[in-house]
Amino acid sequence: MSTAEKIRAAEAAARWRQRHRGPVVFTNGVFDLLHVGHVALLEAARAEGAALIVGVNSDASVRRLSKGSRGDRPLVPERERARLVAAFEPVDCVVVFDEDSPLALIERLRPDVL
């Protein structure tokens, strides 16, 4: 599967999750400037189950969460951040979410492990 095919809208990700057997793990983040800590997080998360869904904050949510800063984040646009995260081998599905918290996405996807 190509990296672009791993990126799904929330509805498509929910359908994918319903079809997927085995424990599904969820994690999320901004992933603006990728570093080795992100690699460790994704590898450790995937080790907890049979599949890994990663929520990536949208540009709008990053700007809202960055109140008080210089307003220069994110540096990398959401589609590029999603594509970079999808390129990691442990990642099975990526969903960009616009809310400030991933709670609504978690409730929709119903992962087995957080």
Secondary structure, 3 states (H helix, E strand, C coil): CCHHHHECCHHHHHHHHHHCCCCEEEEEECCCCCCHHHHHHHHHHHCCCCEEEEEEECHHHHHHHCCCCCCCCCCCCHHHHHHHHHCCCCCCEEEEECCCCCHHHHHHHCCCEC
